[in-house]
Amino acid sequence: MGNPTKSKMATTDSTKIAESLVETKSHQHIQHMFDEVAPTYDLLNHVLSMGTDFYWRWRARQKAKSLLNHIEPKVLDVATGTGDLALEMTKLRGASVTGLDLSPEMLVIAKKKCPDLEFRQGKAESLPFDDQTFNLVTAGFGVRNFENLSKGMQEFYRVLKPGGAAIILEPMVPRQAIIKSLYMFYFKSVLPKLAKLFTKSSFAYDYLPRSVEAFPQCERFLPYLTQAGFNKAEFYPMTFETAIMYVAVK
């Protein structure tokens, strides 16, 4: 039988590391974490969200379609991960899509999944693109991992053309008390244990709920967008407030 004391110590260490990373958001450590979970990332996303992640990306595409008003968009998907949101945006008529991510291992999977798209490794806080290059910047469940959130939003604004839009998806902590208590129990107690069935890097799923709790949500996130220069910023809670979509227009 395993040593329960040793197991408890490992859990404590994982929790401490996760809490530290929530504070620092170190590029190096965020990259390492996502490199580790890359092989099972898609499977865990679909299983742990019970498939609702497909719906959230569809909602983002529908919002993009209404905002772009028949413009054939040039899209940048930041924190693209394995490319699921980038792939969703290719369904916009005439879209040209580029994905960018910090993790090279995530990009390996993205390139296999979407061989016709351009993917580049880089940091959200220093996007390797000229001013006013894109009509649309998207980010699916990665903005809360930015080391410098304000700088990231400034970069989103910089690379957008006038009239362009940013669409950001993030997990959300429900505001209704009963739903919130159930959600946080699942997030903190059930989800990490489920994750251990699929990946050796369970630390990432200790970090996940803590990063979601620490991220400024709803009205508290909008100032990051308006202070970056966006003239209109809104949010749309989804699926019993377990996810949220932010939309900002330049």
Solvent accessible surface area in square Angstrom, and as a share of the most:
residue,aa,sasa,rsa
1,M,245,1.10
2,G,68,0.65
3,N,88,0.45
4,P,107,0.67
5,T,86,0.50
6,K,144,0.61
7,S,68,0.44
8,K,147,0.62
9,M,120,0.53
10,A,61,0.47
11,T,72,0.42
12,T,58,0.34
13,D,75,0.39
14,S,20,0.13
15,T,31,0.18
16,K,127,0.54
17,I,98,0.50
18,A,0,0.00
19,E,86,0.39
20,S,59,0.38
21,L,8,0.04
22,V,22,0.13
23,E,146,0.65
24,T,76,0.44
25,K,27,0.11
26,S,26,0.16
27,H,38,0.17
28,Q,135,0.60
29,H,102,0.46
30,I,8,0.04
31,Q,54,0.24
32,H,108,0.48
33,M,4,0.02
34,F,37,0.15
35,D,30,0.16
36,E,83,0.37
37,V,2,0.01
38,A,3,0.02
39,P,110,0.69
40,T,32,0.19
41,Y,37,0.14
42,D,32,0.17
43,L,89,0.44
44,L,1,0.00
45,N,45,0.23
46,H,48,0.21
47,V,61,0.35
48,L,14,0.07
49,S,24,0.15
50,M,156,0.70
51,G,30,0.28
52,T,39,0.22
53,D,5,0.02
54,F,115,0.48
55,Y,94,0.36
56,W,23,0.08
57,R,16,0.06
58,W,107,0.37
59,R,61,0.22
60,A,0,0.00
61,R,42,0.15
62,Q,65,0.29
63,K,46,0.20
64,A,0,0.00
65,K,122,0.52
66,S,79,0.51
67,L,64,0.32
68,L,12,0.06
69,N,108,0.55
70,H,149,0.67
71,I,94,0.48
72,E,115,0.52
73,P,4,0.02
74,K,82,0.35
75,V,0,0.00
76,L,0,0.00
77,D,1,0.00
78,V,1,0.00
79,A,25,0.19
80,T,9,0.05
81,G,7,0.07
82,T,3,0.02
83,G,0,0.00
84,D,29,0.15
85,L,8,0.04
86,A,0,0.00
87,L,70,0.35
88,E,20,0.09
89,M,0,0.00
90,T,47,0.27
91,K,119,0.51
92,L,11,0.06
93,R,181,0.66
94,G,47,0.45
95,A,26,0.20
96,S,64,0.41
97,V,9,0.05
98,T,11,0.06
99,G,0,0.00
100,L,1,0.01
101,D,12,0.06
102,L,32,0.16
103,S,1,0.01
104,P,47,0.29
105,E,84,0.38
106,M,3,0.01
107,L,7,0.03
108,V,70,0.40
109,I,45,0.23
110,A,0,0.00
111,K,102,0.43
112,K,157,0.67
113,K,66,0.28
114,C,5,0.03
115,P,103,0.65
116,D,138,0.71
117,L,37,0.18
118,E,89,0.40
119,F,17,0.07
120,R,91,0.33
121,Q,96,0.43
122,G,17,0.16
123,K,89,0.38
124,A,10,0.07
125,E,17,0.08
126,S,70,0.45
127,L,8,0.04
128,P,56,0.35
129,F,29,0.12
130,D,116,0.60
131,D,88,0.46
132,Q,94,0.42
133,T,28,0.17
134,F,3,0.01
135,N,21,0.11
136,L,0,0.00
137,V,0,0.00
138,T,0,0.00
139,A,0,0.00
140,G,16,0.16
141,F,33,0.14
142,G,7,0.06
143,V,1,0.00
144,R,16,0.06
145,N,13,0.07
146,F,20,0.08
147,E,82,0.37
148,N,75,0.39
149,L,27,0.13
150,S,47,0.31
151,K,81,0.35
152,G,0,0.00
153,M,0,0.00
154,Q,82,0.36
155,E,11,0.05
156,F,0,0.00
157,Y,62,0.24
158,R,69,0.25
159,V,0,0.00
160,L,0,0.00
161,K,76,0.32
162,P,95,0.60
163,G,57,0.55
164,G,4,0.04
165,A,3,0.02
166,A,1,0.01
167,I,0,0.00
168,I,1,0.00
169,L,0,0.00
170,E,1,0.01
171,P,23,0.14
172,M,0,0.00
173,V,15,0.09
174,P,1,0.01
175,R,123,0.45
176,Q,96,0.43
177,A,75,0.58
178,I,117,0.59
179,I,62,0.31
180,K,89,0.38
181,S,67,0.43
182,L,121,0.60
183,Y,27,0.10
184,M,24,0.11
185,F,129,0.54
186,Y,54,0.20
187,F,14,0.06
188,K,91,0.38
189,S,43,0.28
190,V,49,0.28
191,L,5,0.02
192,P,11,0.07
193,K,144,0.61
194,L,58,0.29
195,A,0,0.00
196,K,109,0.46
197,L,137,0.68
198,F,74,0.31
199,T,15,0.09
200,K,210,0.89
201,S,12,0.08
202,S,20,0.13
203,F,42,0.18
204,A,9,0.07
205,Y,17,0.07
206,D,19,0.10
207,Y,3,0.01
208,L,31,0.15
209,P,1,0.00
210,R,56,0.20
211,S,0,0.00
212,V,5,0.03
213,E,77,0.34
214,A,60,0.47
215,F,15,0.06
216,P,23,0.15
217,Q,28,0.13
218,C,4,0.02
219,E,107,0.48
220,R,144,0.53
221,F,0,0.00
222,L,32,0.16
223,P,55,0.35
224,Y,69,0.26
225,L,0,0.00
226,T,68,0.39
227,Q,147,0.65
228,A,13,0.10
229,G,36,0.34
230,F,5,0.02
231,N,118,0.61
232,K,105,0.45
233,A,19,0.15
234,E,66,0.30
235,F,46,0.19
236,Y,62,0.23
237,P,48,0.30
238,M,6,0.02
239,T,45,0.26
240,F,158,0.66
241,E,37,0.17
242,T,30,0.17
243,A,0,0.00
244,I,1,0.00
245,M,3,0.01
246,Y,1,0.00
247,V,5,0.03
248,A,1,0.00
249,V,32,0.19
250,K,32,0.13
